Amino acid sequence: MTFSQIFHFILKELSAGNLLQNIGVYTLLVLLAWIVIIQFKQQDAKYRTR
């Protein structure tokens, strides 16, 4: 799945309006964002140590 496919899937899930589903989707989004931020911080730390 490409990023745009994932994005469209998330939008479709959110527009379904099922609150419990939305909580799951939001949790996934937060986890994904957290992982991405950690990756960037690790890369940033690598560049600083050089």
C-alpha positions in Angstrom: 0.0 0.0 0.0 1.3 3.4 -0.9 0.9 6.4 1.5 -2.0 7.9 -0.5 -3.8 4.6 -0.4 -3.4 4.4 3.4 -4.5 8.1 3.6 -7.7 7.4 1.5 -8.4 4.3 3.6 -8.1 6.3 6.8 -10.4 9.1 5.4 -13.0 6.4 4.4 -12.9 4.9 7.8 -13.3 8.3 9.5 -16.2 9.2 7.2 -17.9 5.9 8.2 -18.6 7.6 11.5 -18.2 4.6 13.7 -16.7 6.0 16.9 -15.0 2.7 18.1 -13.5 2.3 14.6 -12.3 5.9 14.7 -10.6 5.4 18.1 -8.7 2.5 16.6 -7.8 4.6 13.5 -6.7 7.6 15.7 -4.6 5.2 17.8 -2.9 3.8 14.7 -2.2 7.4 13.4 -0.7 8.4 16.8 1.5 5.3 16.8 2.6 5.9 13.2 3.4 9.5 14.0 5.3 8.5 17.1 7.4 6.0 15.2 8.2 8.5 12.5 9.2 11.1 15.1 11.5 8.6 16.8 13.1 7.7 13.4 13.8 11.4 12.7 15.2 12.0 16.2 17.6 9.0 15.8 18.7 10.3 12.4 19.2 13.7 13.9 21.3 12.3 16.7 23.4 10.4 14.2 24.2 13.5 12.3 25.1 15.4 15.5 27.6 12.8 16.7 29.7 13.1 13.4 
